[in-house]
């Protein structure tokens, strides 16, 4: 069974990063999480049941599966392509 089938993602405001128990999610620290282009949102991922620290977030959006989060992360709020000057 593919582990990614059970992987879940939750987007939330960066201001709530201190609420995350990094032993319960698959990120390592608040310094290494990916942030939105404007720096106000981030996300964590986990396998299986939703961790208590994620459930307690007040600004959460999701949960999303792998396909859904990839579509979101490829959007302009999360991906800032470099403009090439010719």
Secondary structure, DSSP 8 states (H G I E B T S, - for coil): --GGGSEEEEEEEGGGGGG--TTSSS---TTTS-B-TTSSEEEEEEESS--HHHHT-SS-EEEE-HHHHHHHHTSTTT--------
